[in-house]
Amino acid sequence: MTATFFLIRHAAHDNVGSFLAGRTAGVSLGEAGRSQVQRLGQRLRREDINEIYTSPRERTRETAVGIASACGLSLPQSDDALDEVNFGNWSGKTFDVLNDDPLWRRWNTTRSLTRTPGGETMLDVQARIFGLIETLAGRGNDRRIALVSHADVIKAAVSHVLGLPIDAWPRFDIAPASVTTFVVGDWGAKMITLNEVPL
């Protein structure tokens, strides 16, 4: 049994990097993000993807629909395992405001032991994303599956595959509209690409 997974971070919204979007409703792709989706579609057309799953957030759904259209796939299936970290009342706040919050600073120092105001640690996030991956990998051989999600969720999956502690998250980037690829088999999992940004 083998399955290839393409973990795709959603394309950019207009204010990416200025505030914590989290699970805030109504955060859609901006003009730059829509261009990124076109490039993602062109890049992923050559991968013979069988199916596509997405986080329920607007920005991920818009990214996934664009990829599905470019690849001739049916509409993406939404799965809560791909959802953004539940940041609770941190969602929607600017990073300037968050940096004054001691819990936010602790979260960014020791995510393995710190719960967000929404009640999740990064180990919780890692368990849900890999639970989905294990389920999908077990449904058949040689499947090629796109998962459209969020930076921290993808970082949790990458850390698991590479055997890194969850607190190693600052050591690598997951850019907007990037593709990270790994293969899962009976022998384990291995990384193929990390943070590939189609040009």
C-alpha positions in Angstrom: 0.0 0.0 0.0 1.3 3.4 -0.9 -0.4 6.8 -1.2 1.1 10.1 -2.3 -0.1 13.3 -0.5 0.2 16.8 -1.7 -0.2 19.1 1.2 -1.1 22.6 -0.1 -1.3 25.7 2.0 -4.1 28.0 0.8 -3.2 30.9 -1.4 -2.8 34.4 0.1 -5.6 36.6 1.3 -5.1 40.4 1.2 -3.8 40.7 4.8 -1.7 37.6 5.1 1.1 38.2 7.7 -0.6 41.2 9.3 -3.2 39.5 11.5 -4.0 36.0 12.7 -6.9 34.9 10.4 -7.4 31.6 12.3 -11.0 30.5 12.0 -12.3 34.0 11.4 -15.2 33.9 8.9 -15.1 35.7 5.6 -11.3 35.7 4.9 -11.2 35.1 1.2 -8.4 35.1 -1.4 -7.1 38.4 -2.7 -6.0 39.2 -6.2 -2.5 37.9 -5.5 -4.0 34.7 -4.1 -6.2 34.1 -7.1 -3.1 34.3 -9.3 -1.3 31.9 -7.0 -4.2 29.4 -7.4 -3.8 29.5 -11.2 -0.1 28.6 -10.8 -1.0 25.9 -8.4 -3.5 24.4 -10.8 -0.9 24.4 -13.6 1.7 22.8 -11.4 -0.6 20.1 -10.0 -2.2 19.2 -13.4 0.8 16.9 -14.1 0.4 15.0 -10.8 -2.6 12.8 -11.8 -4.3 13.6 -8.5 -7.3 11.4 -7.8 -9.2 13.5 -5.2 -8.9 16.6 -3.2 -9.9 17.5 0.4 -10.0 20.9 2.0 -10.3 22.7 5.3 -13.7 24.3 5.7 -12.3 27.9 5.7 -13.2 30.1 2.8 -9.6 30.7 1.7 -8.8 27.0 1.6 -12.0 26.1 -0.2 -11.4 28.7 -2.9 -7.9 27.4 -3.3 -9.1 23.8 -3.5 -11.9 24.6 -6.0 -9.4 26.3 -8.3 -7.0 23.3 -8.2 -9.9 20.8 -8.7 -11.1 22.8 -11.8 -7.6 22.9 -13.3 -7.1 19.2 -12.7 -10.5 18.1 -13.9 -11.5 16.8 -10.5 -14.9 16.8 -8.9 -15.5 19.4 -6.2 -13.3 19.1 -3.1 -14.5 17.3 0.0 -14.4 19.4 3.2 -12.8 17.7 6.3 -12.5 19.3 9.7 -9.2 17.4 10.3 -7.7 19.9 7.8 -9.1 23.0 9.6 -7.0 25.8 10.9 -5.7 25.6 14.5 -8.6 26.6 16.8 -7.1 29.9 18.1 -10.3 30.9 19.9 -10.3 34.6 20.7 -6.9 35.1 19.2 -8.4 34.8 15.7 -8.7 38.1 14.0 -6.2 39.9 16.2 -3.1 41.7 14.8 0.3 40.2 15.7 1.2 43.5 17.4 -1.7 42.9 19.8 -0.9 39.2 20.2 2.8 39.8 21.0 1.6 41.6 24.2 -0.2 38.4 25.4 1.9 36.2 27.7 -0.1 33.1 26.6 0.7 33.8 22.9 4.4 34.2 23.7 4.3 30.9 25.6 2.4 29.2 22.7 5.2 30.3 20.3 7.9 29.0 22.7 6.4 25.6 23.7 3.6 24.6 21.5 3.8 21.0 22.6 2.6 22.0 26.1 0.6 25.1 25.5 -3.1 25.2 24.7 -4.6 27.9 22.6 -7.7 29.8 23.9 -9.6 27.4 21.6 -8.3 24.4 23.5 -5.7 22.8 21.1 -2.1 22.0 21.4 0.0 21.4 18.3 0.1 17.7 19.3 -3.7 17.7 19.1 -3.4 19.2 15.6 -0.8 16.7 14.6 -3.1 13.8 15.7 -6.0 15.0 13.7 -4.1 15.6 10.5 -2.3 12.3 10.6 -5.5 10.5 11.6 -7.0 11.7 8.3 -3.9 10.8 6.3 -3.8 7.2 7.8 -7.5 6.8 7.0 -7.1 8.0 3.4 -3.9 6.0 2.8 -5.7 2.8 3.9 -8.4 3.1 1.3 -6.4 1.8 -1.6 -3.0 1.5 -3.3 -1.3 4.2 -5.5 -3.8 7.0 -4.6 -2.7 10.5 -5.2 -4.5 12.9 -2.8 -4.4 16.7 -2.5 -5.0 18.2 1.0 -5.6 21.9 1.2 -4.9 23.3 4.6 -3.0 25.8 6.7 0.6 26.5 7.6 0.6 25.2 11.1 -1.4 22.1 10.2 1.0 21.3 7.4 4.0 21.9 9.7 2.5 19.4 12.2 2.4 16.8 9.5 5.9 17.5 8.2 7.3 17.3 11.8 5.7 13.9 12.2 7.0 12.5 8.9 10.6 13.8 9.6 10.6 12.7 13.2 11.0 16.3 14.5 9.6 17.5 17.8 6.5 19.6 17.4 8.4 22.6 18.8 10.7 22.5 15.8 8.1 24.4 13.8 10.2 27.6 13.3 12.9 25.7 11.5 11.1 25.5 8.2 8.6 27.6 6.2 5.3 26.7 4.7 4.5 29.6 2.3 1.1 30.6 1.0 0.3 28.5 -2.1 3.1 26.1 -1.5 3.1 22.3 -2.1 4.7 19.8 0.3 4.7 16.2 -0.9 5.2 12.9 0.9 4.5 9.3 0.3 3.0 7.0 2.9 3.4 3.2 2.8 3.4 0.1 4.9 7.1 0.9 5.5 6.4 4.4 6.9 6.5 7.8 5.3 9.0 9.9 3.4 9.2 13.5 2.3 9.5 14.2 -1.4 9.3 18.0 -1.5 9.0 20.7 1.1 7.5 24.2 0.6 7.6 24.1 -3.2 6.1 27.4 -4.5 5.1 27.2 -8.2 6.4 30.1 -10.3 
